[in-house]
C-alpha cells in the first residue's frame, strides 16, 4: 500500500483519494511525514515530537 506513496510528491487531493481508497491510513501517513522530517531534520528531536504525533491518532 505505502510503497508507491511519496509524501514529497503528493497533494492534499492525492492524500484524500488514497485514504478513501484504503491505500493509506492516518497512522501510515503521519509516520511517513515523521520519517521524512527525521531524514532532513538537523536540529534533532526538539523540533518535533514523534510519540505525541502518533499518540493523537
C-alpha positions as CSV (number, residue, x, y, z in Angstrom):
1,X,0.0,0.0,0.0
2,X,2.5,2.7,1.1
3,X,5.2,1.5,-1.3
4,X,4.0,3.9,-4.1
5,X,3.1,6.8,-1.8
6,X,5.7,9.6,-1.8
7,X,5.0,12.4,0.6
8,X,7.3,14.8,-1.2
9,X,5.4,14.4,-4.4
10,X,1.8,14.3,-3.2
11,X,-1.1,16.8,-3.0
12,X,-3.9,17.0,-0.5
13,X,-6.2,15.7,-3.1
14,X,-3.9,12.7,-3.6
15,X,-3.9,12.1,0.2
16,X,-7.7,12.2,0.3
17,X,-8.0,9.8,-2.6
18,X,-5.5,7.4,-1.1
19,X,-7.3,7.5,2.2
20,X,-10.7,6.9,0.7
21,X,-9.4,4.1,-1.4
22,X,-7.9,2.4,1.6
23,X,-4.4,2.7,0.2
24,X,-3.1,4.6,3.3
25,X,-4.2,5.0,6.9
26,X,-3.8,8.2,9.0
27,X,-1.1,6.4,11.1
28,X,0.8,5.4,7.9
29,X,0.6,9.0,6.6
30,X,1.7,10.5,9.9
31,X,4.6,8.0,10.1
32,X,5.7,8.8,6.5
33,X,5.8,12.5,7.3
34,X,7.7,11.9,10.6
35,X,10.2,9.7,8.8
36,X,10.8,12.5,6.2
37,X,11.2,15.1,8.9
38,X,13.7,12.8,10.7
39,X,15.7,12.3,7.5
40,X,16.2,16.0,7.0
41,X,15.9,17.5,10.5
42,X,19.3,18.7,11.6
43,X,18.1,20.1,14.9
44,X,17.1,16.8,16.4
45,X,14.0,15.7,18.3
46,X,13.3,19.1,19.8
47,X,11.8,20.3,16.6
48,X,9.1,17.7,16.6
49,X,7.7,15.1,19.0
50,X,7.2,11.7,17.3
51,X,5.4,10.0,20.1
52,X,3.0,12.8,20.6
53,X,2.1,13.0,16.9
54,X,1.3,9.3,16.8
55,X,-0.4,9.2,20.2
56,X,-3.0,11.7,18.9
57,X,-4.1,9.3,16.2
